[in-house]
Amino acid sequence: MAYTLSNPQYTSMADNQLQVLEQKIDELIALCDQLNRENRALKADSAGWQRERQDLMDKNELARTRVEAMINRLRTME
């Protein structure tokens, strides 16, 4: 039996295949949306950690400068 467009069985199989394909595409779109949300969240986290790291480096540099200044004052007292 040949499959032709007028054959109801062929049309039904094509419809089923299209429905399966449509469902898979919808799932891929949902996955892409989820991954985009996660990516934005990770980028925001990364930016926060970078700011925090820079703040800590600045505080460390300030502390180092103050300790050096105290050491220099102590040396001048000797």
N, CA, C, O and CB atoms as a CASP TS submission, in Angstrom:
PFRMAT TS
TARGET T0000
AUTHOR 0000-0000-0000
METHOD Language model
MODEL 1
PARENT N/A
ATOM      1  N   MET     1       0.840  -1.167   0.000  1.00  0.00           N
ATOM      2  CA  MET     1       0.000   0.000   0.000  1.00  0.00           C
ATOM      3  C   MET     1       0.890   1.236   0.000  1.00  0.00           C
ATOM      4  O   MET     1       1.765   1.354   0.857  1.00  0.00           O
ATOM      5  CB  MET     1      -0.959  -0.005   1.211  1.00  0.00           C
ATOM      6  N   ALA     2       0.698   2.132  -0.909  1.00  0.00           N
ATOM      7  CA  ALA     2       1.506   3.334  -1.037  1.00  0.00           C
ATOM      8  C   ALA     2       0.965   4.423  -0.120  1.00  0.00           C
ATOM      9  O   ALA     2      -0.239   4.526   0.118  1.00  0.00           O
ATOM     10  CB  ALA     2       1.533   3.820  -2.497  1.00  0.00           C
ATOM     11  N   TYR     3       1.886   5.226   0.384  1.00  0.00           N
ATOM     12  CA  TYR     3       1.479   6.345   1.219  1.00  0.00           C
ATOM     13  C   TYR     3       1.283   7.560   0.326  1.00  0.00           C
ATOM     14  O   TYR     3       2.215   8.013  -0.338  1.00  0.00           O
ATOM     15  CB  TYR     3       2.526   6.631   2.337  1.00  0.00           C
ATOM     16  N   THR     4       0.096   8.068   0.318  1.00  0.00           N
ATOM     17  CA  THR     4      -0.212   9.267  -0.452  1.00  0.00           C
ATOM     18  C   THR     4      -0.836  10.281   0.484  1.00  0.00           C
ATOM     19  O   THR     4      -1.290   9.943   1.577  1.00  0.00           O
ATOM     20  CB  THR     4      -1.159   8.951  -1.648  1.00  0.00           C
ATOM     21  N   LEU     5      -0.852  11.514   0.047  1.00  0.00           N
ATOM     22  CA  LEU     5      -1.416  12.572   0.879  1.00  0.00           C
ATOM     23  C   LEU     5      -2.896  12.359   1.144  1.00  0.00           C
ATOM     24  O   LEU     5      -3.428  12.844   2.143  1.00  0.00           O
ATOM     25  CB  LEU     5      -1.202  13.919   0.225  1.00  0.00           C
ATOM     26  N   SER     6      -3.565  11.633   0.248  1.00  0.00           N
ATOM     27  CA  SER     6      -4.996  11.419   0.437  1.00  0.00           C
ATOM     28  C   SER     6      -5.275  10.241   1.357  1.00  0.00           C
ATOM     29  O   SER     6      -6.425  10.005   1.728  1.00  0.00           O
ATOM     30  CB  SER     6      -5.673  11.199  -0.900  1.00  0.00           C
ATOM     31  N   ASN     7      -4.245   9.503   1.727  1.00  0.00           N
ATOM     32  CA  ASN     7      -4.418   8.348   2.594  1.00  0.00           C
ATOM     33  C   ASN     7      -4.591   8.832   4.029  1.00  0.00           C
ATOM     34  O   ASN     7      -3.694   9.487   4.560  1.00  0.00           O
ATOM     35  CB  ASN     7      -3.211   7.374   2.475  1.00  0.00           C
ATOM     36  N   PRO     8      -5.726   8.529   4.679  1.00  0.00           N
ATOM     37  CA  PRO     8      -5.967   9.000   6.053  1.00  0.00           C
ATOM     38  C   PRO     8      -4.922   8.497   7.036  1.00  0.00           C
ATOM     39  O   PRO     8      -4.592   9.203   7.989  1.00  0.00           O
ATOM     40  CB  PRO     8      -7.342   8.564   6.519  1.00  0.00           C
ATOM     41  N   GLN     9      -4.402   7.316   6.836  1.00  0.00           N
ATOM     42  CA  GLN     9      -3.385   6.777   7.743  1.00  0.00           C
ATOM     43  C   GLN     9      -2.113   7.620   7.666  1.00  0.00           C
ATOM     44  O   GLN     9      -1.496   7.913   8.689  1.00  0.00           O
ATOM     45  CB  GLN     9      -3.074   5.296   7.402  1.00  0.00           C
ATOM     46  N   TYR    10      -1.726   8.006   6.456  1.00  0.00           N
ATOM     47  CA  TYR    10      -0.532   8.842   6.265  1.00  0.00           C
ATOM     48  C   TYR    10      -0.735  10.198   6.925  1.00  0.00           C
ATOM     49  O   TYR    10       0.163  10.704   7.598  1.00  0.00           O
ATOM     50  CB  TYR    10      -0.218   9.019   4.756  1.00  0.00           C
ATOM     51  N   THR    11      -1.890  10.778   6.739  1.00  0.00           N
ATOM     52  CA  THR    11      -2.188  12.081   7.333  1.00  0.00           C
ATOM     53  C   THR    11      -2.146  12.001   8.850  1.00  0.00           C
ATOM     54  O   THR    11      -1.633  12.905   9.510  1.00  0.00           O
ATOM     55  CB  THR    11      -3.559  12.587   6.867  1.00  0.00           C
ATOM     56  N   SER    12      -2.682  10.928   9.403  1.00  0.00           N
ATOM     57  CA  SER    12      -2.676  10.746  10.847  1.00  0.00           C
ATOM     58  C   SER    12      -1.249  10.595  11.378  1.00  0.00           C
ATOM     59  O   SER    12      -0.907  11.162  12.415  1.00  0.00           O
ATOM     60  CB  SER    12      -3.516   9.527  11.230  1.00  0.00           C
ATOM     61  N   MET    13      -0.416   9.827  10.665  1.00  0.00           N
ATOM     62  CA  MET    13       0.982   9.653  11.095  1.00  0.00           C
ATOM     63  C   MET    13       1.724  10.981  11.004  1.00  0.00           C
ATOM     64  O   MET    13       2.510  11.308  11.893  1.00  0.00           O
ATOM     65  CB  MET    13       1.698   8.575  10.231  1.00  0.00           C
ATOM     66  N   ALA    14       1.490  11.743   9.955  1.00  0.00           N
ATOM     67  CA  ALA    14       2.145  13.036   9.797  1.00  0.00           C
ATOM     68  C   ALA    14       1.717  13.981  10.914  1.00  0.00           C
ATOM     69  O   ALA    14       2.546  14.698  11.475  1.00  0.00           O
ATOM     70  CB  ALA    14       1.819  13.647   8.419  1.00  0.00           C
ATOM     71  N   ASP    15       0.426  13.983  11.239  1.00  0.00           N
ATOM     72  CA  ASP    15      -0.063  14.823  12.331  1.00  0.00           C
ATOM     73  C   ASP    15       0.597  14.436  13.644  1.00  0.00           C
ATOM     74  O   ASP    15       1.010  15.307  14.409  1.00  0.00           O
ATOM     75  CB  ASP    15      -1.586  14.714  12.454  1.00  0.00           C
ATOM     76  N   ASN    16       0.701  13.143  13.913  1.00  0.00           N
ATOM     77  CA  ASN    16       1.354  12.669  15.145  1.00  0.00           C
ATOM     78  C   ASN    16       2.810  13.090  15.187  1.00  0.00           C
ATOM     79  O   ASN    16       3.301  13.534  16.225  1.00  0.00           O
ATOM     80  CB  ASN    16       1.251  11.143  15.260  1.00  0.00           C
ATOM     81  N   GLN    17       3.505  12.954  14.062  1.00  0.00           N
ATOM     82  CA  GLN    17       4.912  13.347  14.014  1.00  0.00           C
ATOM     83  C   GLN    17       5.053  14.851  14.242  1.00  0.00           C
ATOM     84  O   GLN    17       5.969  15.299  14.931  1.00  0.00           O
ATOM     85  CB  GLN    17       5.540  12.947  12.661  1.00  0.00           C
ATOM     86  N   LEU    18       4.144  15.618  13.662  1.00  0.00           N
ATOM     87  CA  LEU    18       4.192  17.071  13.863  1.00  0.00           C
ATOM     88  C   LEU    18       3.918  17.430  15.316  1.00  0.00           C
ATOM     89  O   LEU    18       4.548  18.336  15.862  1.00  0.00           O
ATOM     90  CB  LEU    18       3.180  17.775  12.950  1.00  0.00           C
ATOM     91  N   GLN    19       2.990  16.734  15.939  1.00  0.00           N
ATOM     92  CA  GLN    19       2.696  16.993  17.351  1.00  0.00           C
ATOM     93  C   GLN    19       3.901  16.653  18.225  1.00  0.00           C
ATOM     94  O   GLN    19       4.224  17.391  19.155  1.00  0.00           O
ATOM     95  CB  GLN    19       1.467  16.184  17.804  1.00  0.00           C
ATOM     96  N   VAL    20       4.565  15.536  17.925  1.00  0.00           N
ATOM     97  CA  VAL    20       5.756  15.155  18.687  1.00  0.00           C
ATOM     98  C   VAL    20       6.847  16.198  18.476  1.00  0.00           C
ATOM     99  O   VAL    20       7.511  16.606  19.429  1.00  0.00           O
ATOM    100  CB  VAL    20       6.259  13.744  18.268  1.00  0.00           C
ATOM    101  N   LEU    21       7.035  16.629  17.233  1.00  0.00           N
ATOM    102  CA  LEU    21       8.049  17.634  16.928  1.00  0.00           C
ATOM    103  C   LEU    21       7.725  18.958  17.627  1.00  0.00           C
ATOM    104  O   LEU    21       8.611  19.612  18.177  1.00  0.00           O
ATOM    105  CB  LEU    21       8.155  17.843  15.404  1.00  0.00           C
ATOM    106  N   GLU    22       6.460  19.340  17.600  1.00  0.00           N
ATOM    107  CA  GLU    22       6.049  20.571  18.264  1.00  0.00           C
ATOM    108  C   GLU    22       6.301  20.494  19.771  1.00  0.00           C
ATOM    109  O   GLU    22       6.752  21.467  20.377  1.00  0.00           O
ATOM    110  CB  GLU    22       4.567  20.853  17.990  1.00  0.00           C
ATOM    111  N   GLN    23       6.014  19.349  20.368  1.00  0.00           N
ATOM    112  CA  GLN    23       6.250  19.170  21.800  1.00  0.00           C
ATOM    113  C   GLN    23       7.741  19.271  22.113  1.00  0.00           C
ATOM    114  O   GLN    23       8.132  19.904  23.093  1.00  0.00           O
ATOM    115  CB  GLN    23       5.694  17.811  22.274  1.00  0.00           C
ATOM    116  N   LYS    24       8.573  18.646  21.278  1.00  0.00           N
ATOM    117  CA  LYS    24      10.027  18.714  21.508  1.00  0.00           C
ATOM    118  C   LYS    24      10.534  20.141  21.358  1.00  0.00           C
ATOM    119  O   LYS    24      11.400  20.576  22.118  1.00  0.00           O
ATOM    120  CB  LYS    24      10.776  17.786  20.531  1.00  0.00           C
ATOM    121  N   ILE    25      10.008  20.864  20.394  1.00  0.00           N
ATOM    122  CA  ILE    25      10.414  22.263  20.204  1.00  0.00           C
ATOM    123  C   ILE    25      10.001  23.096  21.413  1.00  0.00           C
ATOM    124  O   ILE    25      10.773  23.925  21.895  1.00  0.00           O
ATOM    125  CB  ILE    25       9.790  22.848  18.908  1.00  0.00           C
ATOM    126  N   ASP    26       8.776  22.872  21.905  1.00  0.00           N
ATOM    127  CA  ASP    26       8.321  23.584  23.106  1.00  0.00           C
ATOM    128  C   ASP    26       9.223  23.283  24.302  1.00  0.00           C
ATOM    129  O   ASP    26       9.542  24.176  25.087  1.00  0.00           O
ATOM    130  CB  ASP    26       6.867  23.201  23.437  1.00  0.00           C
ATOM    131  N   GLU    27       9.634  22.015  24.435  1.00  0.00           N
ATOM    132  CA  GLU    27      10.528  21.647  25.533  1.00  0.00           C
ATOM    133  C   GLU    27      11.881  22.330  25.380  1.00  0.00           C
ATOM    134  O   GLU    27      12.468  22.778  26.366  1.00  0.00           O
ATOM    135  CB  GLU    27      10.708  20.124  25.593  1.00  0.00           C
ATOM    136  N   LEU    28      12.381  22.413  24.143  1.00  0.00           N
ATOM    137  CA  LEU    28      13.660  23.095  23.916  1.00  0.00           C
ATOM    138  C   LEU    28      13.564  24.587  24.228  1.00  0.00           C
ATOM    139  O   LEU    28      14.487  25.169  24.798  1.00  0.00           O
ATOM    140  CB  LEU    28      14.117  22.897  22.467  1.00  0.00           C
ATOM    141  N   ILE    29      12.448  25.196  23.855  1.00  0.00           N
ATOM    142  CA  ILE    29      12.247  26.615  24.152  1.00  0.00           C
ATOM    143  C   ILE    29      12.211  26.829  25.662  1.00  0.00           C
ATOM    144  O   ILE    29      12.815  27.771  26.175  1.00  0.00           O
ATOM    145  CB  ILE    29      10.941  27.134  23.499  1.00  0.00           C
ATOM    146  N   ALA    30      11.506  25.958  26.365  1.00  0.00           N
ATOM    147  CA  ALA    30      11.436  26.067  27.831  1.00  0.00           C
ATOM    148  C   ALA    30      12.827  25.891  28.444  1.00  0.00           C
ATOM    149  O   ALA    30      13.195  26.614  29.369  1.00  0.00           O
ATOM    150  CB  ALA    30      10.455  25.012  28.414  1.00  0.00           C
ATOM    151  N   LEU    31      13.588  24.941  27.933  1.00  0.00           N
ATOM    152  CA  LEU    31      14.946  24.713  28.437  1.00  0.00           C
ATOM    153  C   LEU    31      15.827  25.929  28.172  1.00  0.00           C
ATOM    154  O   LEU    31      16.597  26.336  29.042  1.00  0.00           O
ATOM    155  CB  LEU    31      15.563  23.457  27.788  1.00  0.00           C
ATOM    156  N   CYS    32      15.721  26.509  26.984  1.00  0.00           N
ATOM    157  CA  CYS    32      16.503  27.716  26.667  1.00  0.00           C
ATOM    158  C   CYS    32      16.136  28.862  27.608  1.00  0.00           C
ATOM    159  O   CYS    32      17.011  29.585  28.085  1.00  0.00           O
ATOM    160  CB  CYS    32      16.273  28.142  25.198  1.00  0.00           C
ATOM    161  N   ASP    33      14.846  29.024  27.871  1.00  0.00           N
ATOM    162  CA  ASP    33      14.416  30.072  28.806  1.00  0.00           C
ATOM    163  C   ASP    33      15.005  29.841  30.189  1.00  0.00           C
ATOM    164  O   ASP    33      15.497  30.773  30.825  1.00  0.00           O
ATOM    165  CB  ASP    33      12.881  30.126  28.891  1.00  0.00           C
ATOM    166  N   GLN    34      14.954  28.599  30.650  1.00  0.00           N
ATOM    167  CA  GLN    34      15.505  28.266  31.967  1.00  0.00           C
ATOM    168  C   GLN    34      17.007  28.536  32.004  1.00  0.00           C
ATOM    169  O   GLN    34      17.514  29.118  32.962  1.00  0.00           O
ATOM    170  CB  GLN    34      15.219  26.790  32.319  1.00  0.00           C
ATOM    171  N   LEU    35      17.711  28.114  30.967  1.00  0.00           N
ATOM    172  CA  LEU    35      19.163  28.318  30.924  1.00  0.00           C
ATOM    173  C   LEU    35      19.510  29.802  30.858  1.00  0.00           C
ATOM    174  O   LEU    35      20.496  30.235  31.454  1.00  0.00           O
ATOM    175  CB  LEU    35      19.772  27.585  29.721  1.00  0.00           C
ATOM    176  N   ASN    36      18.707  30.582  30.140  1.00  0.00           N
ATOM    177  CA  ASN    36      18.944  32.030  30.089  1.00  0.00           C
ATOM    178  C   ASN    36      18.753  32.662  31.459  1.00  0.00           C
ATOM    179  O   ASN    36      19.537  33.523  31.859  1.00  0.00           O
ATOM    180  CB  ASN    36      18.008  32.694  29.071  1.00  0.00           C
ATOM    181  N   ARG    37      17.710  32.239  32.187  1.00  0.00           N
ATOM    182  CA  ARG    37      17.500  32.767  33.546  1.00  0.00           C
ATOM    183  C   ARG    37      18.667  32.396  34.453  1.00  0.00           C
ATOM    184  O   ARG    37      19.169  33.233  35.204  1.00  0.00           O
ATOM    185  CB  ARG    37      16.178  32.232  34.141  1.00  0.00           C
ATOM    186  N   GLU    38      19.096  31.132  34.380  1.00  0.00           N
ATOM    187  CA  GLU    38      20.219  30.692  35.215  1.00  0.00           C
ATOM    188  C   GLU    38      21.492  31.446  34.850  1.00  0.00           C
ATOM    189  O   GLU    38      22.270  31.817  35.729  1.00  0.00           O
ATOM    190  CB  GLU    38      20.442  29.176  35.066  1.00  0.00           C
ATOM    191  N   ASN    39      21.706  31.673  33.560  1.00  0.00           N
ATOM    192  CA  ASN    39      22.895  32.389  33.112  1.00  0.00           C
ATOM    193  C   ASN    39      22.901  33.827  33.634  1.00  0.00           C
ATOM    194  O   ASN    39      23.931  34.326  34.087  1.00  0.00           O
ATOM    195  CB  ASN    39      22.974  32.381  31.582  1.00  0.00           C
ATOM    196  N   ARG    40      21.745  34.486  33.566  1.00  0.00           N
ATOM    197  CA  ARG    40      21.666  35.855  34.099  1.00  0.00           C
ATOM    198  C   ARG    40      21.937  35.870  35.597  1.00  0.00           C
ATOM    199  O   ARG    40      22.625  36.760  36.097  1.00  0.00           O
ATOM    200  CB  ARG    40      20.286  36.471  33.809  1.00  0.00           C
ATOM    201  N   ALA    41      21.398  34.885  36.314  1.00  0.00           N
ATOM    202  CA  ALA    41      21.620  34.813  37.764  1.00  0.00           C
ATOM    203  C   ALA    41      23.099  34.578  38.067  1.00  0.00           C
ATOM    204  O   ALA    41      23.655  35.191  38.979  1.00  0.00           O
ATOM    205  CB  ALA    41      20.761  33.689  38.391  1.00  0.00           C
ATOM    206  N   LEU    42      23.726  33.700  37.311  1.00  0.00           N
ATOM    207  CA  LEU    42      25.156  33.427  37.535  1.00  0.00           C
ATOM    208  C   LEU    42      26.011  34.650  37.215  1.00  0.00           C
ATOM    209  O   LEU    42      26.987  34.926  37.913  1.00  0.00           O
ATOM    210  CB  LEU    42      25.614  32.233  36.680  1.00  0.00           C
ATOM    211  N   LYS    43      25.653  35.374  36.178  1.00  0.00           N
ATOM    212  CA  LYS    43      26.400  36.593  35.847  1.00  0.00           C
ATOM    213  C   LYS    43      26.238  37.643  36.950  1.00  0.00           C
ATOM    214  O   LYS    43      27.188  38.342  37.303  1.00  0.00           O
ATOM    215  CB  LYS    43      25.925  37.167  34.491  1.00  0.00           C
ATOM    216  N   ALA    44      25.031  37.738  37.480  1.00  0.00           N
ATOM    217  CA  ALA    44      24.809  38.690  38.579  1.00  0.00           C
ATOM    218  C   ALA    44      25.612  38.275  39.808  1.00  0.00           C
ATOM    219  O   ALA    44      26.221  39.120  40.464  1.00  0.00           O
ATOM    220  CB  ALA    44      23.300  38.780  38.929  1.00  0.00           C
ATOM    221  N   ASP    45      25.618  36.987  40.122  1.00  0.00           N
ATOM    222  CA  ASP    45      26.414  36.490  41.246  1.00  0.00           C
ATOM    223  C   ASP    45      27.893  36.782  41.033  1.00  0.00           C
ATOM    224  O   ASP    45      28.594  37.220  41.945  1.00  0.00           O
ATOM    225  CB  ASP    45      26.196  34.980  41.436  1.00  0.00           C
ATOM    226  N   SER    46      28.351  36.534  39.818  1.00  0.00           N
ATOM    227  CA  SER    46      29.759  36.757  39.498  1.00  0.00           C
ATOM    228  C   SER    46      30.121  38.228  39.674  1.00  0.00           C
ATOM    229  O   SER    46      31.167  38.549  40.237  1.00  0.00           O
ATOM    230  CB  SER    46      30.065  36.300  38.062  1.00  0.00           C
ATOM    231  N   ALA    47      29.267  39.111  39.197  1.00  0.00           N
ATOM    232  CA  ALA    47      29.533  40.545  39.350  1.00  0.00           C
ATOM    233  C   ALA    47      29.580  40.919  40.829  1.00  0.00           C
ATOM    234  O   ALA    47      30.414  41.726  41.241  1.00  0.00           O
ATOM    235  CB  ALA    47      28.456  41.381  38.619  1.00  0.00           C
ATOM    236  N   GLY    48      28.691  40.336  41.624  1.00  0.00           N
ATOM    237  CA  GLY    48      28.699  40.599  43.062  1.00  0.00           C
ATOM    238  C   GLY    48      29.975  40.124  43.718  1.00  0.00           C
ATOM    239  O   GLY    48      30.560  40.827  44.542  1.00  0.00           O
ATOM    240  N   TRP    49      30.406  38.932  43.352  1.00  0.00           N
ATOM    241  CA  TRP    49      31.653  38.397  43.930  1.00  0.00           C
ATOM    242  C   TRP    49      32.843  39.237  43.503  1.00  0.00           C
ATOM    243  O   TRP    49      33.762  39.450  44.293  1.00  0.00           O
ATOM    244  CB  TRP    49      31.867  36.930  43.508  1.00  0.00           C
ATOM    245  N   GLN    50      32.840  39.716  42.266  1.00  0.00           N
ATOM    246  CA  GLN    50      33.949  40.553  41.810  1.00  0.00           C
ATOM    247  C   GLN    50      33.998  41.872  42.579  1.00  0.00           C
ATOM    248  O   GLN    50      35.072  42.346  42.950  1.00  0.00           O
ATOM    249  CB  GLN    50      33.827  40.825  40.309  1.00  0.00           C
ATOM    250  N   ARG    51      32.807  42.464  42.816  1.00  0.00           N
ATOM    251  CA  ARG    51      32.773  43.709  43.616  1.00  0.00           C
ATOM    252  C   ARG    51      33.264  43.449  45.034  1.00  0.00           C
ATOM    253  O   ARG    51      34.036  44.233  45.587  1.00  0.00           O
ATOM    254  CB  ARG    51      31.338  44.299  43.654  1.00  0.00           C
ATOM    255  N   GLU    52      32.810  42.339  45.617  1.00  0.00           N
ATOM    256  CA  GLU    52      33.233  42.010  46.977  1.00  0.00           C
ATOM    257  C   GLU    52      34.740  41.773  47.029  1.00  0.00           C
ATOM    258  O   GLU    52      35.411  42.210  47.964  1.00  0.00           O
ATOM    259  CB  GLU    52      32.480  40.769  47.492  1.00  0.00           C
ATOM    260  N   ARG    53      35.263  41.086  46.030  1.00  0.00           N
ATOM    261  CA  ARG    53      36.714  40.832  45.963  1.00  0.00           C
ATOM    262  C   ARG    53      37.473  42.156  45.892  1.00  0.00           C
ATOM    263  O   ARG    53      38.466  42.347  46.594  1.00  0.00           O
ATOM    264  CB  ARG    53      37.065  39.941  44.732  1.00  0.00           C
ATOM    265  N   GLN    54      36.999  43.068  45.038  1.00  0.00           N
ATOM    266  CA  GLN    54      37.665  44.356  44.917  1.00  0.00           C
ATOM    267  C   GLN    54      37.603  45.136  46.217  1.00  0.00           C
ATOM    268  O   GLN    54      38.581  45.771  46.612  1.00  0.00           O
ATOM    269  CB  GLN    54      37.046  45.167  43.795  1.00  0.00           C
ATOM    270  N   ASP    55      36.454  45.089  46.886  1.00  0.00           N
ATOM    271  CA  ASP    55      36.329  45.765  48.183  1.00  0.00           C
ATOM    272  C   ASP    55      37.324  45.197  49.190  1.00  0.00           C
ATOM    273  O   ASP    55      37.968  45.950  49.920  1.00  0.00           O
ATOM    274  CB  ASP    55      34.895  45.630  48.726  1.00  0.00           C
ATOM    275  N   LEU    56      37.451  43.877  49.230  1.00  0.00           N
ATOM    276  CA  LEU    56      38.388  43.245  50.155  1.00  0.00           C
ATOM    277  C   LEU    56      39.833  43.600  49.813  1.00  0.00           C
ATOM    278  O   LEU    56      40.649  43.822  50.707  1.00  0.00           O
ATOM    279  CB  LEU    56      38.206  41.728  50.139  1.00  0.00           C
ATOM    280  N   MET    57      40.145  43.653  48.528  1.00  0.00           N
ATOM    281  CA  MET    57      41.500  44.038  48.123  1.00  0.00           C
ATOM    282  C   MET    57      41.784  45.481  48.529  1.00  0.00           C
ATOM    283  O   MET    57      42.888  45.796  48.974  1.00  0.00           O
ATOM    284  CB  MET    57      41.684  43.864  46.598  1.00  0.00           C
ATOM    285  N   ASP    58      40.792  46.358  48.378  1.00  0.00           N
ATOM    286  CA  ASP    58      40.969  47.760  48.777  1.00  0.00           C
ATOM    287  C   ASP    58      41.175  47.874  50.287  1.00  0.00           C
ATOM    288  O   ASP    58      42.041  48.619  50.746  1.00  0.00           O
ATOM    289  CB  ASP    58      39.752  48.604  48.344  1.00  0.00           C
ATOM    290  N   LYS    59      40.378  47.134  51.054  1.00  0.00           N
ATOM    291  CA  LYS    59      40.529  47.154  52.515  1.00  0.00           C
ATOM    292  C   LYS    59      41.888  46.600  52.927  1.00  0.00           C
ATOM    293  O   LYS    59      42.521  47.123  53.844  1.00  0.00           O
ATOM    294  CB  LYS    59      39.403  46.342  53.188  1.00  0.00           C
ATOM    295  N   ASN    60      42.338  45.546  52.253  1.00  0.00           N
ATOM    296  CA  ASN    60      43.645  44.955  52.539  1.00  0.00           C
ATOM    297  C   ASN    60      44.761  45.963  52.265  1.00  0.00           C
ATOM    298  O   ASN    60      45.702  46.088  53.049  1.00  0.00           O
ATOM    299  CB  ASN    60      43.858  43.679  51.697  1.00  0.00           C
ATOM    300  N   GLU    61      44.647  46.674  51.154  1.00  0.00           N
ATOM    301  CA  GLU    61      45.656  47.678  50.814  1.00  0.00           C
ATOM    302  C   GLU    61      45.661  48.810  51.843  1.00  0.00           C
ATOM    303  O   GLU    61      46.723  49.297  52.231  1.00  0.00           O
ATOM    304  CB  GLU    61      45.400  48.243  49.401  1.00  0.00           C
ATOM    305  N   LEU    62      44.478  49.224  52.280  1.00  0.00           N
ATOM    306  CA  LEU    62      44.382  50.271  53.302  1.00  0.00           C
ATOM    307  C   LEU    62      45.011  49.805  54.610  1.00  0.00           C
ATOM    308  O   LEU    62      45.747  50.556  55.250  1.00  0.00           O
ATOM    309  CB  LEU    62      42.912  50.671  53.533  1.00  0.00           C
ATOM    310  N   ALA    63      44.725  48.576  55.005  1.00  0.00           N
ATOM    311  CA  ALA    63      45.304  48.032  56.236  1.00  0.00           C
ATOM    312  C   ALA    63      46.827  47.944  56.119  1.00  0.00           C
ATOM    313  O   ALA    63      47.544  48.280  57.061  1.00  0.00           O
ATOM    314  CB  ALA    63      44.708  46.638  56.547  1.00  0.00           C
ATOM    315  N   ARG    64      47.316  47.494  54.966  1.00  0.00           N
ATOM    316  CA  ARG    64      48.758  47.386  54.768  1.00  0.00           C
ATOM    317  C   ARG    64      49.415  48.760  54.868  1.00  0.00           C
ATOM    318  O   ARG    64      50.473  48.901  55.482  1.00  0.00           O
ATOM    319  CB  ARG    64      49.069  46.742  53.406  1.00  0.00           C
ATOM    320  N   THR    65      48.797  49.761  54.272  1.00  0.00           N
ATOM    321  CA  THR    65      49.338  51.128  54.315  1.00  0.00           C
ATOM    322  C   THR    65      49.370  51.641  55.747  1.00  0.00           C
ATOM    323  O   THR    65      50.350  52.257  56.169  1.00  0.00           O
ATOM    324  CB  THR    65      48.498  52.078  53.429  1.00  0.00           C
ATOM    325  N   ARG    66      48.307  51.389  56.490  1.00  0.00           N
ATOM    326  CA  ARG    66      48.265  51.858  57.891  1.00  0.00           C
ATOM    327  C   ARG    66      49.311  51.151  58.744  1.00  0.00           C
ATOM    328  O   ARG    66      49.963  51.784  59.575  1.00  0.00           O
ATOM    329  CB  ARG    66      46.865  51.632  58.493  1.00  0.00           C
ATOM    330  N   VAL    67      49.476  49.847  58.548  1.00  0.00           N
ATOM    331  CA  VAL    67      50.480  49.098  59.323  1.00  0.00           C
ATOM    332  C   VAL    67      51.874  49.618  58.988  1.00  0.00           C
ATOM    333  O   VAL    67      52.697  49.795  59.886  1.00  0.00           O
ATOM    334  CB  VAL    67      50.386  47.567  59.032  1.00  0.00           C
ATOM    335  N   GLU    68      52.147  49.865  57.717  1.00  0.00           N
ATOM    336  CA  GLU    68      53.462  50.401  57.334  1.00  0.00           C
ATOM    337  C   GLU    68      53.689  51.765  57.974  1.00  0.00           C
ATOM    338  O   GLU    68      54.792  52.069  58.428  1.00  0.00           O
ATOM    339  CB  GLU    68      53.581  50.509  55.795  1.00  0.00           C
ATOM    340  N   ALA    69      52.633  52.591  58.009  1.00  0.00           N
ATOM    341  CA  ALA    69      52.762  53.916  58.625  1.00  0.00           C
ATOM    342  C   ALA    69      53.048  53.781  60.122  1.00  0.00           C
ATOM    343  O   ALA    69      53.868  54.524  60.662  1.00  0.00           O
ATOM    344  CB  ALA    69      51.476  54.753  58.397  1.00  0.00           C
ATOM    345  N   MET    70      52.377  52.834  60.802  1.00  0.00           N
ATOM    346  CA  MET    70      52.625  52.627  62.231  1.00  0.00           C
ATOM    347  C   MET    70      54.048  52.134  62.451  1.00  0.00           C
ATOM    348  O   MET    70      54.721  52.580  63.380  1.00  0.00           O
ATOM    349  CB  MET    70      51.613  51.622  62.824  1.00  0.00           C
ATOM    350  N   ILE    71      54.506  51.229  61.615  1.00  0.00           N
ATOM    351  CA  ILE    71      55.879  50.711  61.745  1.00  0.00           C
ATOM    352  C   ILE    71      56.873  51.851  61.573  1.00  0.00           C
ATOM    353  O   ILE    71      57.842  51.946  62.326  1.00  0.00           O
ATOM    354  CB  ILE    71      56.156  49.588  60.700  1.00  0.00           C
ATOM    355  N   ASN    72      56.643  52.712  60.593  1.00  0.00           N
ATOM    356  CA  ASN    72      57.549  53.849  60.367  1.00  0.00           C
ATOM    357  C   ASN    72      57.541  54.801  61.557  1.00  0.00           C
ATOM    358  O   ASN    72      58.592  55.314  61.942  1.00  0.00           O
ATOM    359  CB  ASN    72      57.153  54.606  59.088  1.00  0.00           C
ATOM    360  N   ARG    73      56.372  55.045  62.145  1.00  0.00           N
ATOM    361  CA  ARG    73      56.310  55.922  63.330  1.00  0.00           C
ATOM    362  C   ARG    73      57.068  55.279  64.495  1.00  0.00           C
ATOM    363  O   ARG    73      57.780  55.971  65.223  1.00  0.00           O
ATOM    364  CB  ARG    73      54.826  56.203  63.739  1.00  0.00           C
ATOM    365  N   LEU    74      56.924  53.965  64.677  1.00  0.00           N
ATOM    366  CA  LEU    74      57.647  53.266  65.747  1.00  0.00           C
ATOM    367  C   LEU    74      59.143  53.359  65.529  1.00  0.00           C
ATOM    368  O   LEU    74      59.902  53.539  66.481  1.00  0.00           O
ATOM    369  CB  LEU    74      57.217  51.794  65.823  1.00  0.00           C
ATOM    370  N   ARG    75      59.564  53.240  64.309  1.00  0.00           N
ATOM    371  CA  ARG    75      61.018  53.316  64.023  1.00  0.00           C
ATOM    372  C   ARG    75      61.563  54.714  64.349  1.00  0.00           C
ATOM    373  O   ARG    75      62.688  54.851  64.829  1.00  0.00           O
ATOM    374  CB  ARG    75      61.302  52.972  62.523  1.00  0.00           C
ATOM    375  N   THR    76      60.765  55.735  64.086  1.00  0.00           N
ATOM    376  CA  THR    76      61.245  57.080  64.363  1.00  0.00           C
ATOM    377  C   THR    76      61.299  57.345  65.865  1.00  0.00           C
ATOM    378  O   THR    76      62.011  58.252  66.295  1.00  0.00           O
ATOM    379  CB  THR    76      60.354  58.113  63.678  1.00  0.00           C
ATOM    380  N   MET    77      60.571  56.582  66.668  1.00  0.00           N
ATOM    381  CA  MET    77      60.592  56.759  68.119  1.00  0.00           C
ATOM    382  C   MET    77      61.814  56.121  68.749  1.00  0.00           C
ATOM    383  O   MET    77      62.177  56.460  69.876  1.00  0.00           O
ATOM    384  CB  MET    77      59.339  56.178  68.736  1.00  0.00           C
ATOM    385  N   GLU    78      62.442  55.220  68.054  1.00  0.00           N
ATOM    386  CA  GLU    78      63.587  54.500  68.649  1.00  0.00           C
ATOM    387  C   GLU    78      64.758  55.376  68.866  1.00  0.00           C
ATOM    388  O   GLU    78      65.790  54.916  69.356  1.00  0.00           O
ATOM    389  CB  GLU    78      63.999  53.357  67.795  1.00  0.00           C
TER
END
